[in-house]
Amino acid sequence: MGTVFDILVFVAIGAVAVTLGFGIRSLYKTGPEARSRSNKLMRLRVALQALAVVLLVVAMWWKSTHGG
């Protein structure tokens, strides 16, 4: 089960990085549509970061209680 948590944490971190890249790229485009998209991407990034932190905490708890 520890390996599953490791994979999930890395996938979540990768998703945060990709979302951050798209959000930054969208910042450099002009227009209200691009601004709205950038705002949505940055909110998604924050949500993904929260998910990554929760997964990391759960993985650390799992490894400390079940050995790993």
PDB file with SEQRES, HELIX, SHEET and CRYST1 records, atoms N, CA, C and O in Angstrom:
SEQRES   1 A   68  MET GLY THR VAL PHE ASP ILE LEU VAL PHE VAL ALA ILE          
SEQRES   2 A   68  GLY ALA VAL ALA VAL THR LEU GLY PHE GLY ILE ARG SER          
SEQRES   3 A   68  LEU TYR LYS THR GLY PRO GLU ALA ARG SER ARG SER ASN          
SEQRES   4 A   68  LYS LEU MET ARG LEU ARG VAL ALA LEU GLN ALA LEU ALA          
SEQRES   5 A   68  VAL VAL LEU LEU VAL VAL ALA MET TRP TRP LYS SER THR          
SEQRES   6 A   68  HIS GLY GLY                                                  
HELIX    1 AA1 GLY A    2  LEU A   27  1                                  26    
HELIX    2 AA2 PRO A   32  HIS A   66  1                                  35    
CRYST1    1.000    1.000    1.000  90.00  90.00  90.00 P 1           1          
ATOM      1  N   MET A   1       0.822  -1.204   0.000  1.00  0.00           N  
ATOM      2  CA  MET A   1       0.000   0.000   0.000  1.00  0.00           C  
ATOM      3  C   MET A   1       0.857   1.255   0.000  1.00  0.00           C  
ATOM      4  O   MET A   1       0.450   2.290  -0.527  1.00  0.00           O  
ATOM      5  N   GLY A   2       2.048   1.166   0.592  1.00  0.00           N  
ATOM      6  CA  GLY A   2       2.941   2.317   0.627  1.00  0.00           C  
ATOM      7  C   GLY A   2       3.344   2.759  -0.765  1.00  0.00           C  
ATOM      8  O   GLY A   2       3.484   3.955  -1.021  1.00  0.00           O  
ATOM      9  N   THR A   3       3.532   1.811  -1.665  1.00  0.00           N  
ATOM     10  CA  THR A   3       3.903   2.147  -3.036  1.00  0.00           C  
ATOM     11  C   THR A   3       2.778   2.892  -3.743  1.00  0.00           C  
ATOM     12  O   THR A   3       3.027   3.789  -4.549  1.00  0.00           O  
ATOM     13  N   VAL A   4       1.562   2.523  -3.442  1.00  0.00           N  
ATOM     14  CA  VAL A   4       0.409   3.204  -4.042  1.00  0.00           C  
ATOM     15  C   VAL A   4       0.401   4.669  -3.617  1.00  0.00           C  
ATOM     16  O   VAL A   4       0.169   5.556  -4.437  1.00  0.00           O  
ATOM     17  N   PHE A   5       0.657   4.921  -2.321  1.00  0.00           N  
ATOM     18  CA  PHE A   5       0.710   6.298  -1.842  1.00  0.00           C  
ATOM     19  C   PHE A   5       1.847   7.065  -2.504  1.00  0.00           C  
ATOM     20  O   PHE A   5       1.688   8.234  -2.856  1.00  0.00           O  
ATOM     21  N   ASP A   6       2.995   6.410  -2.674  1.00  0.00           N  
ATOM     22  CA  ASP A   6       4.124   7.073  -3.337  1.00  0.00           C  
ATOM     23  C   ASP A   6       3.750   7.500  -4.755  1.00  0.00           C  
ATOM     24  O   ASP A   6       4.039   8.622  -5.171  1.00  0.00           O  
ATOM     25  N   ILE A   7       3.119   6.613  -5.478  1.00  0.00           N  
ATOM     26  CA  ILE A   7       2.713   6.915  -6.855  1.00  0.00           C  
ATOM     27  C   ILE A   7       1.676   8.035  -6.873  1.00  0.00           C  
ATOM     28  O   ILE A   7       1.768   8.954  -7.688  1.00  0.00           O  
ATOM     29  N   LEU A   8       0.691   7.962  -5.978  1.00  0.00           N  
ATOM     30  CA  LEU A   8      -0.344   8.997  -5.930  1.00  0.00           C  
ATOM     31  C   LEU A   8       0.239  10.369  -5.592  1.00  0.00           C  
ATOM     32  O   LEU A   8      -0.182  11.378  -6.158  1.00  0.00           O  
ATOM     33  N   VAL A   9       1.203  10.411  -4.673  1.00  0.00           N  
ATOM     34  CA  VAL A   9       1.828  11.681  -4.314  1.00  0.00           C  
ATOM     35  C   VAL A   9       2.573  12.259  -5.514  1.00  0.00           C  
ATOM     36  O   VAL A   9       2.465  13.453  -5.790  1.00  0.00           O  
ATOM     37  N   PHE A  10       3.321  11.432  -6.222  1.00  0.00           N  
ATOM     38  CA  PHE A  10       4.049  11.926  -7.391  1.00  0.00           C  
ATOM     39  C   PHE A  10       3.112  12.360  -8.511  1.00  0.00           C  
ATOM     40  O   PHE A  10       3.391  13.336  -9.207  1.00  0.00           O  
ATOM     41  N   VAL A  11       2.020  11.656  -8.688  1.00  0.00           N  
ATOM     42  CA  VAL A  11       1.034  12.054  -9.701  1.00  0.00           C  
ATOM     43  C   VAL A  11       0.406  13.393  -9.328  1.00  0.00           C  
ATOM     44  O   VAL A  11       0.220  14.255 -10.186  1.00  0.00           O  
ATOM     45  N   ALA A  12       0.078  13.567  -8.043  1.00  0.00           N  
ATOM     46  CA  ALA A  12      -0.511  14.827  -7.592  1.00  0.00           C  
ATOM     47  C   ALA A  12       0.472  15.983  -7.766  1.00  0.00           C  
ATOM     48  O   ALA A  12       0.081  17.069  -8.192  1.00  0.00           O  
ATOM     49  N   ILE A  13       1.737  15.758  -7.442  1.00  0.00           N  
ATOM     50  CA  ILE A  13       2.749  16.804  -7.612  1.00  0.00           C  
ATOM     51  C   ILE A  13       2.917  17.135  -9.096  1.00  0.00           C  
ATOM     52  O   ILE A  13       3.062  18.302  -9.459  1.00  0.00           O  
ATOM     53  N   GLY A  14       2.899  16.124  -9.942  1.00  0.00           N  
ATOM     54  CA  GLY A  14       2.980  16.359 -11.385  1.00  0.00           C  
ATOM     55  C   GLY A  14       1.794  17.153 -11.902  1.00  0.00           C  
ATOM     56  O   GLY A  14       1.953  18.037 -12.744  1.00  0.00           O  
ATOM     57  N   ALA A  15       0.606  16.840 -11.400  1.00  0.00           N  
ATOM     58  CA  ALA A  15      -0.590  17.572 -11.811  1.00  0.00           C  
ATOM     59  C   ALA A  15      -0.509  19.030 -11.382  1.00  0.00           C  
ATOM     60  O   ALA A  15      -0.930  19.920 -12.120  1.00  0.00           O  
ATOM     61  N   VAL A  16       0.032  19.280 -10.190  1.00  0.00           N  
ATOM     62  CA  VAL A  16       0.214  20.658  -9.726  1.00  0.00           C  
ATOM     63  C   VAL A  16       1.180  21.394 -10.648  1.00  0.00           C  
ATOM     64  O   VAL A  16       0.925  22.535 -11.033  1.00  0.00           O  
ATOM     65  N   ALA A  17       2.278  20.751 -11.000  1.00  0.00           N  
ATOM     66  CA  ALA A  17       3.277  21.388 -11.868  1.00  0.00           C  
ATOM     67  C   ALA A  17       2.704  21.702 -13.249  1.00  0.00           C  
ATOM     68  O   ALA A  17       2.937  22.784 -13.788  1.00  0.00           O  
ATOM     69  N   VAL A  18       1.963  20.769 -13.814  1.00  0.00           N  
ATOM     70  CA  VAL A  18       1.369  20.987 -15.137  1.00  0.00           C  
ATOM     71  C   VAL A  18       0.345  22.122 -15.087  1.00  0.00           C  
ATOM     72  O   VAL A  18       0.318  22.983 -15.966  1.00  0.00           O  
ATOM     73  N   THR A  19      -0.482  22.114 -14.064  1.00  0.00           N  
ATOM     74  CA  THR A  19      -1.494  23.164 -13.916  1.00  0.00           C  
ATOM     75  C   THR A  19      -0.834  24.521 -13.720  1.00  0.00           C  
ATOM     76  O   THR A  19      -1.288  25.520 -14.277  1.00  0.00           O  
ATOM     77  N   LEU A  20       0.232  24.561 -12.934  1.00  0.00           N  
ATOM     78  CA  LEU A  20       0.967  25.802 -12.737  1.00  0.00           C  
ATOM     79  C   LEU A  20       1.530  26.313 -14.064  1.00  0.00           C  
ATOM     80  O   LEU A  20       1.461  27.508 -14.349  1.00  0.00           O  
ATOM     81  N   GLY A  21       2.080  25.418 -14.867  1.00  0.00           N  
ATOM     82  CA  GLY A  21       2.612  25.807 -16.169  1.00  0.00           C  
ATOM     83  C   GLY A  21       1.541  26.382 -17.084  1.00  0.00           C  
ATOM     84  O   GLY A  21       1.748  27.416 -17.718  1.00  0.00           O  
ATOM     85  N   PHE A  22       0.404  25.715 -17.151  1.00  0.00           N  
ATOM     86  CA  PHE A  22      -0.685  26.226 -17.984  1.00  0.00           C  
ATOM     87  C   PHE A  22      -1.203  27.561 -17.460  1.00  0.00           C  
ATOM     88  O   PHE A  22      -1.542  28.451 -18.239  1.00  0.00           O  
ATOM     89  N   GLY A  23      -1.264  27.697 -16.128  1.00  0.00           N  
ATOM     90  CA  GLY A  23      -1.731  28.948 -15.533  1.00  0.00           C  
ATOM     91  C   GLY A  23      -0.798  30.106 -15.826  1.00  0.00           C  
ATOM     92  O   GLY A  23      -1.248  31.206 -16.146  1.00  0.00           O  
ATOM     93  N   ILE A  24       0.502  29.863 -15.717  1.00  0.00           N  
ATOM     94  CA  ILE A  24       1.477  30.915 -16.013  1.00  0.00           C  
ATOM     95  C   ILE A  24       1.428  31.273 -17.490  1.00  0.00           C  
ATOM     96  O   ILE A  24       1.491  32.448 -17.853  1.00  0.00           O  
ATOM     97  N   ARG A  25       1.317  30.265 -18.337  1.00  0.00           N  
ATOM     98  CA  ARG A  25       1.225  30.525 -19.782  1.00  0.00           C  
ATOM     99  C   ARG A  25      -0.011  31.365 -20.101  1.00  0.00           C  
ATOM    100  O   ARG A  25       0.037  32.254 -20.951  1.00  0.00           O  
ATOM    101  N   SER A  26      -1.103  31.081 -19.423  1.00  0.00           N  
ATOM    102  CA  SER A  26      -2.337  31.816 -19.651  1.00  0.00           C  
ATOM    103  C   SER A  26      -2.240  33.259 -19.148  1.00  0.00           C  
ATOM    104  O   SER A  26      -2.937  34.138 -19.655  1.00  0.00           O  
ATOM    105  N   LEU A  27      -1.384  33.508 -18.160  1.00  0.00           N  
ATOM    106  CA  LEU A  27      -1.202  34.870 -17.647  1.00  0.00           C  
ATOM    107  C   LEU A  27      -0.663  35.816 -18.721  1.00  0.00           C  
ATOM    108  O   LEU A  27      -0.973  37.007 -18.717  1.00  0.00           O  
ATOM    109  N   TYR A  28       0.129  35.290 -19.624  1.00  0.00           N  
ATOM    110  CA  TYR A  28       0.762  36.133 -20.634  1.00  0.00           C  
ATOM    111  C   TYR A  28      -0.120  36.404 -21.849  1.00  0.00           C  
ATOM    112  O   TYR A  28       0.256  37.185 -22.724  1.00  0.00           O  
ATOM    113  N   LYS A  29      -1.267  35.779 -21.909  1.00  0.00           N  
ATOM    114  CA  LYS A  29      -2.210  36.060 -22.987  1.00  0.00           C  
ATOM    115  C   LYS A  29      -3.090  37.229 -22.570  1.00  0.00           C  
ATOM    116  O   LYS A  29      -3.287  37.471 -21.379  1.00  0.00           O  
ATOM    117  N   THR A  30      -3.607  37.938 -23.532  1.00  0.00           N  
ATOM    118  CA  THR A  30      -4.431  39.107 -23.224  1.00  0.00           C  
ATOM    119  C   THR A  30      -5.906  38.798 -23.443  1.00  0.00           C  
ATOM    120  O   THR A  30      -6.267  37.849 -24.138  1.00  0.00           O  
ATOM    121  N   GLY A  31      -6.737  39.617 -22.836  1.00  0.00           N  
ATOM    122  CA  GLY A  31      -8.179  39.493 -23.020  1.00  0.00           C  
ATOM    123  C   GLY A  31      -8.863  38.947 -21.788  1.00  0.00           C  
ATOM    124  O   GLY A  31      -8.238  38.295 -20.951  1.00  0.00           O  
ATOM    125  N   PRO A  32     -10.140  39.214 -21.684  1.00  0.00           N  
ATOM    126  CA  PRO A  32     -10.892  38.767 -20.502  1.00  0.00           C  
ATOM    127  C   PRO A  32     -11.040  37.244 -20.424  1.00  0.00           C  
ATOM    128  O   PRO A  32     -11.083  36.672 -19.335  1.00  0.00           O  
ATOM    129  N   GLU A  33     -11.118  36.601 -21.582  1.00  0.00           N  
ATOM    130  CA  GLU A  33     -11.248  35.147 -21.599  1.00  0.00           C  
ATOM    131  C   GLU A  33      -9.988  34.482 -21.038  1.00  0.00           C  
ATOM    132  O   GLU A  33     -10.071  33.525 -20.268  1.00  0.00           O  
ATOM    133  N   ALA A  34      -8.829  34.997 -21.430  1.00  0.00           N  
ATOM    134  CA  ALA A  34      -7.563  34.458 -20.931  1.00  0.00           C  
ATOM    135  C   ALA A  34      -7.419  34.727 -19.436  1.00  0.00           C  
ATOM    136  O   ALA A  34      -6.909  33.882 -18.700  1.00  0.00           O  
ATOM    137  N   ARG A  35      -7.859  35.878 -18.991  1.00  0.00           N  
ATOM    138  CA  ARG A  35      -7.780  36.214 -17.568  1.00  0.00           C  
ATOM    139  C   ARG A  35      -8.654  35.270 -16.748  1.00  0.00           C  
ATOM    140  O   ARG A  35      -8.247  34.806 -15.682  1.00  0.00           O  
ATOM    141  N   SER A  36      -9.848  34.992 -17.247  1.00  0.00           N  
ATOM    142  CA  SER A  36     -10.754  34.081 -16.553  1.00  0.00           C  
ATOM    143  C   SER A  36     -10.171  32.669 -16.511  1.00  0.00           C  
ATOM    144  O   SER A  36     -10.241  31.995 -15.483  1.00  0.00           O  
ATOM    145  N   ARG A  37      -9.602  32.227 -17.619  1.00  0.00           N  
ATOM    146  CA  ARG A  37      -9.000  30.890 -17.677  1.00  0.00           C  
ATOM    147  C   ARG A  37      -7.824  30.792 -16.714  1.00  0.00           C  
ATOM    148  O   ARG A  37      -7.664  29.784 -16.026  1.00  0.00           O  
ATOM    149  N   SER A  38      -6.999  31.841 -16.664  1.00  0.00           N  
ATOM    150  CA  SER A  38      -5.856  31.852 -15.767  1.00  0.00           C  
ATOM    151  C   SER A  38      -6.316  31.771 -14.315  1.00  0.00           C  
ATOM    152  O   SER A  38      -5.727  31.045 -13.514  1.00  0.00           O  
ATOM    153  N   ASN A  39      -7.356  32.505 -13.978  1.00  0.00           N  
ATOM    154  CA  ASN A  39      -7.888  32.485 -12.625  1.00  0.00           C  
ATOM    155  C   ASN A  39      -8.403  31.091 -12.261  1.00  0.00           C  
ATOM    156  O   ASN A  39      -8.166  30.610 -11.153  1.00  0.00           O  
ATOM    157  N   LYS A  40      -9.100  30.451 -13.183  1.00  0.00           N  
ATOM    158  CA  LYS A  40      -9.620  29.108 -12.935  1.00  0.00           C  
ATOM    159  C   LYS A  40      -8.481  28.102 -12.770  1.00  0.00           C  
ATOM    160  O   LYS A  40      -8.539  27.223 -11.910  1.00  0.00           O  
ATOM    161  N   LEU A  41      -7.446  28.240 -13.601  1.00  0.00           N  
ATOM    162  CA  LEU A  41      -6.311  27.329 -13.496  1.00  0.00           C  
ATOM    163  C   LEU A  41      -5.569  27.504 -12.173  1.00  0.00           C  
ATOM    164  O   LEU A  41      -5.116  26.525 -11.580  1.00  0.00           O  
ATOM    165  N   MET A  42      -5.447  28.725 -11.718  1.00  0.00           N  
ATOM    166  CA  MET A  42      -4.750  28.942 -10.457  1.00  0.00           C  
ATOM    167  C   MET A  42      -5.582  28.419  -9.279  1.00  0.00           C  
ATOM    168  O   MET A  42      -5.020  27.930  -8.299  1.00  0.00           O  
ATOM    169  N   ARG A  43      -6.907  28.516  -9.364  1.00  0.00           N  
ATOM    170  CA  ARG A  43      -7.755  27.923  -8.319  1.00  0.00           C  
ATOM    171  C   ARG A  43      -7.647  26.400  -8.340  1.00  0.00           C  
ATOM    172  O   ARG A  43      -7.621  25.759  -7.290  1.00  0.00           O  
ATOM    173  N   LEU A  44      -7.586  25.831  -9.533  1.00  0.00           N  
ATOM    174  CA  LEU A  44      -7.395  24.390  -9.657  1.00  0.00           C  
ATOM    175  C   LEU A  44      -6.048  23.980  -9.073  1.00  0.00           C  
ATOM    176  O   LEU A  44      -5.943  22.941  -8.420  1.00  0.00           O  
ATOM    177  N   ARG A  45      -5.027  24.782  -9.302  1.00  0.00           N  
ATOM    178  CA  ARG A  45      -3.695  24.493  -8.765  1.00  0.00           C  
ATOM    179  C   ARG A  45      -3.733  24.462  -7.240  1.00  0.00           C  
ATOM    180  O   ARG A  45      -3.144  23.575  -6.623  1.00  0.00           O  
ATOM    181  N   VAL A  46      -4.414  25.412  -6.638  1.00  0.00           N  
ATOM    182  CA  VAL A  46      -4.506  25.448  -5.182  1.00  0.00           C  
ATOM    183  C   VAL A  46      -5.220  24.196  -4.667  1.00  0.00           C  
ATOM    184  O   VAL A  46      -4.797  23.604  -3.674  1.00  0.00           O  
ATOM    185  N   ALA A  47      -6.285  23.799  -5.331  1.00  0.00           N  
ATOM    186  CA  ALA A  47      -7.008  22.589  -4.925  1.00  0.00           C  
ATOM    187  C   ALA A  47      -6.121  21.352  -5.072  1.00  0.00           C  
ATOM    188  O   ALA A  47      -6.119  20.481  -4.202  1.00  0.00           O  
ATOM    189  N   LEU A  48      -5.373  21.276  -6.166  1.00  0.00           N  
ATOM    190  CA  LEU A  48      -4.474  20.142  -6.363  1.00  0.00           C  
ATOM    191  C   LEU A  48      -3.349  20.136  -5.336  1.00  0.00           C  
ATOM    192  O   LEU A  48      -2.922  19.071  -4.888  1.00  0.00           O  
ATOM    193  N   GLN A  49      -2.868  21.311  -4.962  1.00  0.00           N  
ATOM    194  CA  GLN A  49      -1.848  21.379  -3.924  1.00  0.00           C  
ATOM    195  C   GLN A  49      -2.397  20.874  -2.598  1.00  0.00           C  
ATOM    196  O   GLN A  49      -1.708  20.153  -1.877  1.00  0.00           O  
ATOM    197  N   ALA A  50      -3.620  21.242  -2.274  1.00  0.00           N  
ATOM    198  CA  ALA A  50      -4.240  20.753  -1.041  1.00  0.00           C  
ATOM    199  C   ALA A  50      -4.365  19.232  -1.073  1.00  0.00           C  
ATOM    200  O   ALA A  50      -4.096  18.560  -0.077  1.00  0.00           O  
ATOM    201  N   LEU A  51      -4.773  18.699  -2.213  1.00  0.00           N  
ATOM    202  CA  LEU A  51      -4.870  17.256  -2.365  1.00  0.00           C  
ATOM    203  C   LEU A  51      -3.503  16.596  -2.191  1.00  0.00           C  
ATOM    204  O   LEU A  51      -3.389  15.570  -1.521  1.00  0.00           O  
ATOM    205  N   ALA A  52      -2.472  17.181  -2.792  1.00  0.00           N  
ATOM    206  CA  ALA A  52      -1.122  16.628  -2.681  1.00  0.00           C  
ATOM    207  C   ALA A  52      -0.650  16.637  -1.228  1.00  0.00           C  
ATOM    208  O   ALA A  52      -0.025  15.676  -0.779  1.00  0.00           O  
ATOM    209  N   VAL A  53      -0.936  17.692  -0.500  1.00  0.00           N  
ATOM    210  CA  VAL A  53      -0.532  17.769   0.903  1.00  0.00           C  
ATOM    211  C   VAL A  53      -1.272  16.715   1.726  1.00  0.00           C  
ATOM    212  O   VAL A  53      -0.670  16.043   2.563  1.00  0.00           O  
ATOM    213  N   VAL A  54      -2.571  16.571   1.489  1.00  0.00           N  
ATOM    214  CA  VAL A  54      -3.346  15.557   2.215  1.00  0.00           C  
ATOM    215  C   VAL A  54      -2.813  14.160   1.912  1.00  0.00           C  
ATOM    216  O   VAL A  54      -2.653  13.346   2.822  1.00  0.00           O  
ATOM    217  N   LEU A  55      -2.539  13.879   0.647  1.00  0.00           N  
ATOM    218  CA  LEU A  55      -1.977  12.574   0.284  1.00  0.00           C  
ATOM    219  C   LEU A  55      -0.624  12.348   0.948  1.00  0.00           C  
ATOM    220  O   LEU A  55      -0.330  11.247   1.414  1.00  0.00           O  
ATOM    221  N   LEU A  56       0.187  13.380   0.989  1.00  0.00           N  
ATOM    222  CA  LEU A  56       1.504  13.266   1.608  1.00  0.00           C  
ATOM    223  C   LEU A  56       1.376  12.980   3.103  1.00  0.00           C  
ATOM    224  O   LEU A  56       2.100  12.139   3.636  1.00  0.00           O  
ATOM    225  N   VAL A  57       0.471  13.666   3.774  1.00  0.00           N  
ATOM    226  CA  VAL A  57       0.263  13.438   5.211  1.00  0.00           C  
ATOM    227  C   VAL A  57      -0.264  12.024   5.456  1.00  0.00           C  
ATOM    228  O   VAL A  57       0.207  11.335   6.360  1.00  0.00           O  
ATOM    229  N   VAL A  58      -1.231  11.594   4.661  1.00  0.00           N  
ATOM    230  CA  VAL A  58      -1.779  10.247   4.819  1.00  0.00           C  
ATOM    231  C   VAL A  58      -0.702   9.193   4.547  1.00  0.00           C  
ATOM    232  O   VAL A  58      -0.624   8.193   5.260  1.00  0.00           O  
ATOM    233  N   ALA A  59       0.113   9.405   3.541  1.00  0.00           N  
ATOM    234  CA  ALA A  59       1.185   8.459   3.224  1.00  0.00           C  
ATOM    235  C   ALA A  59       2.198   8.383   4.361  1.00  0.00           C  
ATOM    236  O   ALA A  59       2.654   7.297   4.718  1.00  0.00           O  
ATOM    237  N   MET A  60       2.549   9.521   4.925  1.00  0.00           N  
ATOM    238  CA  MET A  60       3.498   9.523   6.038  1.00  0.00           C  
ATOM    239  C   MET A  60       2.894   8.830   7.262  1.00  0.00           C  
ATOM    240  O   MET A  60       3.581   8.083   7.959  1.00  0.00           O  
ATOM    241  N   TRP A  61       1.604   9.081   7.520  1.00  0.00           N  
ATOM    242  CA  TRP A  61       0.942   8.418   8.634  1.00  0.00           C  
ATOM    243  C   TRP A  61       0.917   6.891   8.412  1.00  0.00           C  
ATOM    244  O   TRP A  61       1.211   6.111   9.318  1.00  0.00           O  
ATOM    245  N   TRP A  62       0.561   6.498   7.190  1.00  0.00           N  
ATOM    246  CA  TRP A  62       0.473   5.075   6.865  1.00  0.00           C  
ATOM    247  C   TRP A  62       1.818   4.382   7.072  1.00  0.00           C  
ATOM    248  O   TRP A  62       1.889   3.302   7.659  1.00  0.00           O  
ATOM    249  N   LYS A  63       2.874   5.016   6.586  1.00  0.00           N  
ATOM    250  CA  LYS A  63       4.194   4.402   6.721  1.00  0.00           C  
ATOM    251  C   LYS A  63       4.662   4.354   8.157  1.00  0.00           C  
ATOM    252  O   LYS A  63       5.373   3.425   8.540  1.00  0.00           O  
ATOM    253  N   SER A  64       4.281   5.339   8.969  1.00  0.00           N  
ATOM    254  CA  SER A  64       4.719   5.335  10.362  1.00  0.00           C  
ATOM    255  C   SER A  64       3.950   4.315  11.198  1.00  0.00           C  
ATOM    256  O   SER A  64       4.488   3.785  12.170  1.00  0.00           O  
ATOM    257  N   THR A  65       2.704   4.036  10.834  1.00  0.00           N  
ATOM    258  CA  THR A  65       1.918   3.084  11.627  1.00  0.00           C  
ATOM    259  C   THR A  65       1.996   1.649  11.107  1.00  0.00           C  
ATOM    260  O   THR A  65       1.841   0.705  11.880  1.00  0.00           O  
ATOM    261  N   HIS A  66       2.230   1.480   9.834  1.00  0.00           N  
ATOM    262  CA  HIS A  66       2.254   0.140   9.243  1.00  0.00           C  
ATOM    263  C   HIS A  66       3.646  -0.295   8.823  1.00  0.00           C  
ATOM    264  O   HIS A  66       3.807  -1.349   8.207  1.00  0.00           O  
ATOM    265  N   GLY A  67       4.637   0.489   9.142  1.00  0.00           N  
ATOM    266  CA  GLY A  67       6.001   0.149   8.741  1.00  0.00           C  
ATOM    267  C   GLY A  67       6.210   0.476   7.282  1.00  0.00           C  
ATOM    268  O   GLY A  67       5.279   0.413   6.479  1.00  0.00           O  
ATOM    269  N   GLY A  68       7.404   0.816   6.952  1.00  0.00           N  
ATOM    270  CA  GLY A  68       7.599   1.152   5.558  1.00  0.00           C  
ATOM    271  C   GLY A  68       8.907   1.750   5.394  1.00  0.00           C  
ATOM    272  O   GLY A  68       9.285   2.114   4.281  1.00  0.00           O  
TER     273      GLY A  68                                                      
END                                                                             
